Amino acid sequence: MIISVPATSANLGPGFDSLGLALDLRNTVDIRPSRFHSVSVRGEGENNPKLKGNNLFVGIFNDFYSKLTQKRQHFKFTFHNQVPLSRGLGSSSAVIVSAIASAHEAAGVRVSRRRILNHALQYEPHPDNITPAVMGGFNTAVVEKGKVFSEKKHIPPYLKAVVVIPNKPISTAHSRTTLPKSYNKENAIYNLSHSSLLVAAFYSENWEILRIASKDRFHQRQRMKMLPELFTVQKLAYENGALMSTLSGSGSTFFSMCYDEDAERIHTKMEQRFQDFTIKTLDFDNSGLKIER
């Protein structure tokens, strides 16, 4: 089988651990029965020996496959990775989701997307990345009693994403240590009201209020201080027509949404200013997880 999962951008400003969307940049895994275990990696991470020797995907896949079938079988896994590692684009969520889904498919067990999503909580307790990875589109999600409850909105094709991917990562675990232990009521209300408006803007397709709705007081500024160039990225994006411009996950990637006609200008300005960074203009993905026999 061939299984693919899209990159994701989460938080989206004020939607800390609850909002996310899918980007048309996919990790693909080709899985075939084999006489012996085999792993090969192409694309992102192909020169990282840890991805072959201590592969998260293979571990999760084997755990689920053995539980579902009560047997062990060797497979040849070929990974074609497009999602950058440790850059805030959901690379770990893509691994988790694809491993769970493909194990069920290999075992011949039909499983719903919702079930896959709930299984993924074992490995990723925050639903903001795993939900769009499974569902595609824009998602708002909460976890209640060990289950993900979410709603999806398709993103229209006249919108594009411009992502600026710095040449160094920001560790999610480390960046969380920079955040406050508690938040005052004023800031809590600020983020609650802005994330609510952000969701309303997506569902009503009122894109012009995203610049206001995407403001945050919980995490973004503290994390951006770890890579100060990101403040310039955001400023440049807004000066050239971005509808919203936010840290992608915990970073280091910065995500901007814009109209189709503004994407090339934003992309060019970013390339001219940040020659050591990778700039990509992407469509949004409304499909999420895909499996092909």
N, C-alpha and C positions, 0 to 999 in steps of 0.2 A: 504494500500500500504506500501511498504518498500522502503525508499529512502536513498541513501548513497552518501557521498561526500568525496574525499580524502584530506589528509593533504597536505599542500603546503609549499615550501621554496621559498622565494622571495628575490629580489635584486640581489642575487648571486654575490656579490662583487660590480662591477661598475654599474650594471643595476638598479640604484636607482628608485624605483616605476614603473619599466617598464618590468623587466624580472622575470620569475618564473617558477617553475616546480612542478609536482604532485608526491606525495609519496604514496606507497601502505600501508597506515594507514588510516582507514576510520571511520567517524562518521555515524551511521545508525539511522534512525528514523522509527519506526513502527507507522502508523497512522490508526485508525479505528473509524468509526462512533460510537457515544455513547449517552446515555441518559443524561449524564452530563459531564462537562469538567474535564479532568484528565491528570496529568503530572507525569511521573516517570523517574528518571535518573539513569542509571547504568554506571559504569566505571568512567572515568574522571569527576570530579565535582559532584559525587553522594552525597557527604557530604556537598555540598554547598547549603543552603536553598534558596539563591537568584535565583538559576537556576530554581527552581520550582515556586517561587512566582513572579518573574519578568523576565519571559523567553522571550528573544529576538526572538527566533524562533516562538513562539506562537503569539506574537504581529504582526510580519510581515505576517505570514500565515493568520491570521484572517483579516488583512487589505486587502490583495489581494483577499481572498476568498469572502469576503462580497462585494467587488467592482465587482468581476466577476459574482457573482450569485444573488446579491441584497438580500441576506438572510444570517442569522446566523445559524450555526449548531454546536452542541457539538461534540468534538472528544476526543478520548483517545490517547495521545502522549506518546510513550515509547522511550526514548533516550538511545542508546548504544554508549557511547563516548570512542573513542580510542585516539583522538587528544588531547594532553595536553593543558590546558588553559593558555593563556598569556605567551607562550613560543616561539613565533615567528614561529609557524607551521600552521598558517592560521585557527585557530579554529573559529574566528568570521566570516571569509569568508565562511567557511563550513556551518555555521548556516544560513547566509543570502541566499546563493545559494539554499540550500535544502528547506528553507521555501518558497521561491518564486516558485520554480519548483513544489513542492508538492501541493501548493495552486491551481495552474493551473490544475494539474492532478486531484485533488479532485473535481474541478469545471467542469471537462470534457472539458477543453479548451486546444487545441493543441497549443504548443508554441515551437519555435526553441531555440536551445542553445544560439544563438546570442541574441535573445530577452531577455532571462533570464539574460544574462550577462549585457545587457544594463539596465535592471531593477535594477540589483544589485548596479549600480553606485549611486542610491539614498542613499544607506547606506554605501558604501565604495567607495570613489572617486578615489582611486588608483587601477589600474587594474592588478598589479603584482601578487596578490593572488587570486582574484576572477576569473581571466582568466584560469589558470590551474585547479582551482577547478571545473569549468564547462567543460573544454575541455580535461583535462588530458595532459600528456606529457610536453615538454618544450615549453614555449610561450614567444614571445616578443609582447608587447601590448602598444598602445597609446590611449589616449582619445582625440577625435576631435569632437567639436560641440555636446557634450553630448552623444557620442557613442564610443564604444570600437572597435578599429581596431586591429586585431591580426593575427599572424601566429603561427602554431603549428608544432612541430617536435616530432615524436615518439622517445623514448629513448630505445636503444637496451637492451636486457635482460642480456648481459654479463657485464653490469655496475650495481653497487650497491651504495646505500647511507648508510653511517654510521652517525647517528645523536647523538650528545652528548647533553643531556637535563639536565641543572643544576637544583638544588633543590630550586631555587628562580627565580622569573620572572623579566623581564625588561619591564616596561611600555612603550608602543609605544609613547604615548603622551609625557611622561616625556623625553624619549630619544631624541625626536625631538627638545626639548629645548636646548640640548647640541650641536646641529649642528650650523655651521656658518650661519649668516644672508645672506651672499653673498659669491660667489666663484670667484677667479681670473681666468683669461683666461687660464693660464697654466694648472690649475687643471681641468677646464672644458674640455679642449682638451684632457687631460690625460684620463678622464673618458669616454668621447665620443669615443676615439680610442679603449680603452680597452673593452668597452661594445660591440662595433661593431665587434671586433675580437672574443669576446666570442660567439656572435650569429653565426658568420661564422664557428667557431669551432664545434658548435653543429650541424649545418646543413651539414657540410662536414665530420662530425665524426672524426675530427682531434683532438683527446682527449689530445694529448701530449702538446698542446699549452695552455691548460686551466689554468695551473698554472700561466702563464704570463697574460693571458687574464682576469683572475678573480681579478686582483689587483684593488684597489679602493682608491680614495682620498676624497670622498664626505662625507661618514658617518660611515664607519665600525670601524675605529680606535677609534673615539670619543665614540661610543657606547660600544665597547669592554672594554674601561677604566672603565665602570661601574661594570664590573665583570672581573678583571684582569686575572683570571684563563683561560679565553678564549684565551689569547695569547699563553699559553702553550698547549692548545688543538690544535690550528692551527699548531704550531711547531711540535708536536708529530704526527699529521696526515701526514704532508709532509715527515717527517723522515721515515714513514712506508708505503709510496707508494701512498698517496692520489693524485689524478689528479688535484683536486681543493678543497679548504677548506675555507668556507666563513660563516659569520654570517647569520643565517636564519632569514630573515625579520629584525626586530629590536632587535632580541634576546629574550631570553637568549640562545636558542638552537644554536649549531654550526653544520653546515652541511658539510659533506665531500663526494665527489664522487670518486669512485675507481673502478678498475677492480674486477671482481668476486673473483679472486684468492688472492687478497690483503685484502678483507673485514674482514676475520676472524682475521688476524694479527692486523689490525687497531683497531678492536673491543676489542680484548684482551688487547692491550696496554692501551686503554682508560679506561677499567674497572680496571686495575691494578693501574692506576695513580689517577683516580677520583672515589673513592669508594662511595661517597655520591651522585654522578650523575647517571642518567639513560642513558644507552647506548643501542641503537637499530640499527640493520642492516636491511635495508629495500630494497625491490624492488622498481622500479619506476612504477608509474601508468600511463597508456596511455589511460584510458577510461574516466576519469573524472566522472561527474554526472551520477548516475544510478537510475532508477525507476523500481520497480517490482510490479506488481499487485498480 
